[in-house]
Amino acid sequence: MSRSARSHAAIVAAAGRVVVLMGGDSAERAVSLRSGAAVAAALSRTGIAVQTLDFRAGQLNALLHLAPDRVFIALHGRGGEDGQLQGALGIAGIPYTGSGVLGCALAMDKIRAKQVWQSQNLPTPDFLVVDDTCTPAQILARLGLPLAVKPAREGSSIGISKVVQAAQLAPAIALARRLDGAVLAERWVVGGEYTLAIVQGQTLPLIKLETPREFYDYEAKYHADSTRYLCPCGLPPAQETACAALGLRAFNAVGASGWGRVDFMLDEGGQPQLIEINTVPGMTDHSLVPMAATAIGWSFEQLTLRILESSFEREP
C-alpha cells in the first residue's frame, strides 16, 4: 500500500509490537540515545505498544527475545546505519524502518557515495582518497586550500577538520585515521549550507544552516545556541525545487529508501554541491528532519508514524 493510501490510524492499528533500537557502540551513541527516547515517546503517544533497547554488539538475541513485529532504527553511525544491522534484521525476518543494506552501506561511506554520484554526473566537491600512495603535496596541489579532511564512515561531523594551512594537513589526517582507516580530503566549498529531508519519497522544505563557528560541526549541531536554522531557506522557489530534485536523485542513486537527509552546499557560483547522505538522521530537539516536518504542519508524532510506515514495505 502506498504512503498516500495508508492513514495514520491504519499504521497504528497494524504496527503491532515496535522496538526502538538506540544507543549502540558508535561515536554517535549519545545522540542516538536522545533520538531513540524521543521516537519511543512519540510512538507511545499514538497508542503503539513500544519498547526501547540499547542495542550494542552481540545483542541480537536480546532483540529476538522481545519478539517485535517491527523495529524502528534510531541507531546512528557504524553498526546501526551502515547496513550491518539491516542485514541481520533481514535474515531474522523482522521489518525495519529506512534504507536497506545497500543504501545504508553506500550512504555511510562518503568515498563510495561520492564515487556513485560522480558516475551519475551529480555534482560533488572534488576529493582524494588519502592512502599510502597519496602525499600531502599531492593533496594540496589537487585540492588547494582550504580543504576538509574526513573519516569516511563517521557521522555528526565527528573527526572532520578544516585545513587552512599546509601545516594543519598531517594532524587532520591523523585525527581522521584514529576514527577510520578510510579517509578522504575534499575541496572546501565556500557558500551556504543546506539540508533536504526525504520521507517516503516526499521531499520536505529545505533548511539553511548558519553558524558563527568554523563550520557546522558537532558542537554547532547539538549544543550551540548560536546555530540558526532558516526554514523557509530563502532560496527562490524555482531554485529550491531544483535543489530538492537533485537531492532526491542523489538519495536514490545510492539505493537509499524510506527516509533520510541529504546535505549539500551552494558554491560561490550558486551551484549545489552534494556533501553526504544520512540514512538514520537525528530525531532530537536540535534535529533537522523534525524541523522540516514542522514547516509543513506535521507533528513529531505524525513524522514518526510516516517513518514507521517504511517498515511495512519489508513485511516478510
N, C-alpha and C positions, 0 to 999 in steps of 0.2 A: 504494500500500500504506500502511496506517495506521501510526502510530508504534508501536502495541502489537503489530503483526503482524511487524515487521521486527527481527530480532535484531542485536546489535552485530556479530556475526561477519558477518552479511549486509551490513551497512553497509560494513565494512572490505573485504569481497570485491568490492563493487560500486563503491567510491569512485573507483577509477582514480587519475589524477594530480590532486593537490589543490594549489592555490596559495593561500597565506595572504597576503592583502593587508594591509599595515600601514604605519604611519608617516604618510605624506601631508603635506599643507601646512597643516592647520588648527592652531588654538591647542592642540589636544589631541594633537599629534604625539608628544610624549614618552610619554604614557600608551599610545598606540596601539602604539608600538614594543614596549613591555613586554607588552601584551596579545598581540600577534602572535607574539612569541617564545615565550610560554608555550603558546599554542594549537598552534603548529607542533611544539614538543617533545612535547606530549601526543599529537598525531595520529601522530607518528613512532613513539612507544612502542607504539601499537596495531598497527603494521605497515603503515600507509598510506604511500604514496610522496608526500612533501610537500616543497614548496619555498616560500620566502618571497620577497616582492617589496615593497620600499619604494616604494609606488605614489604618485607625485607627478603633478602636472598634466602632460598631454601624453604619458603613458607607456602608453597603451592598446596601442600596437604592441608594446611590450616584453612586456606580458602575453600578447598573442596569439601572440608568438613562442614562449612557453613551452608553448603548446597544452594548457592544463589541461582536464581533464574536468569540473572544478567548482572554484569559488572559495569560500574561507572568508573573509568580510569581517571584518577586525578594525580597520578604519579608523573612528576616532571623529570626530565633528564634520562640518563642511561639506566637501563633496567626496567623502565616503565614507558619510555617514549621512543625507544629505538627499535622496536619490533620483537624483542625477546619475550616480553610478557604477552604480546598479541599472539605470537606463535604458540605459547603454552596454553593460552585460553582457547585457541582454535582447536588444538589437539584434544583438549578436555571437553570440547563441545559447549563452552559457555559463551553466550553472546556478550559482546563488549562494545563500548562507545568508541567512536572515532575511527581513525585510519587503521588499515590492516598492516601486515608485516612489511610489505614493500614500501608503502607510503611512509611509514614511521622510520624505517631504516634509511631511506634516501633523504628524507627531510632532516633527520637528526645529524647526518653527515654533511657539513657545509661544503666540503670539497666536491662530493658527488652530486649534491643538489645543484651546485653551480655548473658542473660539467653537463648535467642534463639540460639545464636552461640554455647553455651555450649551444648544445646540439639542436635545440628548438628555436634558435635565434632570438631568445628572450634576453633582455638587457640585464647585465650584472657587472659589477666593477671588476676590472682586470685583477688577476691574482696569480700567485705562485704557490705551489706546494713546497713547504720548507722541509727538505730532507737532506741527506748527506751529500747530494750532488748539487745543492743549491747554496751558494755562498752569500754572505751579506752584501758583497759588492754586486752580485748579480741581481739581488732583490732590489737594491737601491737604483741600479741602472734601469731596471724594467719598470718599477712602480713609482720611483721618486718618493718625495716626502711632501706632506705627511702620509703615513700608511697605518693600517691596522694589522695587528698580529693576533691570531685567534687559535685556540684549541678547536679542532674540527667538530668535536662531539660534546660540547657543553652548551648549556642554555643560560638565560638570565644575565648575559654579558659576563659571566664568570671567566676569569683568565684572559680577558681581552685587554690589550694595551694600545694606546695611540702613540705612535712613534713620530716625533717631530724633529729629532736629531739623530744622526747616524750612530752615535754612541749609545742610544737607547735601544737599538735593534736587538743586540745579543741578549740583554737582560729580558726583553719582552719575549723572545723565543724561548728562553729558559723557563720563564713563568708558564707559558702555554704548555710546554712539554712536561711540566710537573703534573698537569691535569690530563694530558692526552698525548699519545705518541704521534698522532697525526696533527700537523699544524699548518696553517696557511697564512700567508701575508697578502693583504688586499689593499688596493688603491683606496685612499681615504676620499670619500665623497663629501664635498663642501656643499651643503644645502639643507633643505628641510627634511625632517624625518617623519614618516607616516606609517600607519599600520592599518591593515584591512582584515576584519573578522569575517569568516565564512561559516555559516551554519546550514547544514543540509542543502548545500548548493546555492544558498542565498547570500549575496554579499551585503554586508551591513555598512553604514556610513563610515567613511574614513575618519581617522583621528590623527591630528597633527600633534607631535610631541615636542615640547620645548623645555630645555633645562639650562640653567646657568653653569652647570658642570661641564667638564671637558667633552663628555658625550653622555648618552643615555645609558649609564652603567647600572650596576646592581643597586647602588645607593639611591640613584635617581628613580629607579623602578619601584623600590619597595619601602624606602624610608624618608626620602627628602620631601619636605612640604613645598619646595620651590619649583617642582616639576609642574608644568602646565599641560593640560590635555584639551585640545581645541576640537570640538565637535558641535557644529559644522567645522570642517577643517579649513575653510577659507578659499579653497580652490574653485575656479569657475565650474559650473555643473558639468559641462562637456568634458573638462579635463578630469574631474573626479570620476565620471563614468568610464573614461578611457583607462584610468589607473586601476579601477576596480576590475575591469575586464582583463587587464594584464595580470593582476594578482590572481584571479581565478584560473587563468591559463597556467600560471606558474604552479599553483596548487595542484591542478590536475596533471601537470607534466610529470610530477614525481610520484603520482599514484595516490596522493592523499585523498581522504574522503571523510564524510561525517561532519567534522568541524575542525577549525584551526585558525591560524592567524598568519598573514603574510606581511613581513616588514620590508619597507623599501625607502629609498631616498629620492628626492628630486635634485638633480645636479644643477650646476650653475647655469646650464642651458635650459633648465626646466624639464629635462627628460628623466623618467623614472629609472632607477637602478635597483634591482632586486637584491636584497640582503640575505634573508633567511625565512624559513617556514617553521612554525611551531605547531605540532600536531596535538599537543596537550597543553594549551595555553593556561596561564594562571587564572584562577577564579577567586581572587582575594578582593579586598576593598580597594586595592590600588590597581586592579587588573583591567585590561583594555577591552576584552570581549564583552564583559558586563556593561561597560560604559557605552559601547557601540549599540548594544541591545537596548539600553535605556533610551537612546536617541530615537528609536523607532517605536517606543512605547511598550517594550517587553519588560515585564518584571523579572527579577532574578529567578523566581520560580518557573516562569514561562521559558526562560532561557535554558535552565537545567532540564526541563522536560523535552525541549526540542533536541538537545544534545543526547539525552537518554534515548530518544526515538531512533537515533542512528544504530543502536544495538539491535533493533528489530530486524534490520537488514541482514543480520548474522544469525538468525534463528536456524538451528540445525534442521 
